[in-house]
């Protein structure tokens, strides 16, 4: 499985590429002025501590100094791992010079939209 989804908001392109690796999923999330790797998150599904009938995820994150993609990578990895009951790796790098609050919000919304598209596509498989 190889899936690619793209969107653009406020002139900021964001791309999500997902590759199936056996039962696991490797995601590249990049865009803005230039793609790069700012953070990597690895999520493993597990029963929720609050409700063992639900699936949650435990996540480890590595962030490159000076980058702020760690929360985004973590959120995507946990969401996809929980929804698919798969181990999920997310490499994330979205660069916008001197991004303001509106641009940061738009990036977050773009990522949410792309993850929804990914999960809908995976549910249809």
Secondary structure, 3 states (H helix, E strand, C coil): CEEEEEEEECCEEEEEEEEEECCEEEEEEEEECEEEEEEEEEEEEEECCCCCCCEEEEEEEEECCCCCCHHHHHHHHHHHHHHHCCCEEEEEEEECCCCCHHHHHHHHHHHHHHHHHHHHHHHHC
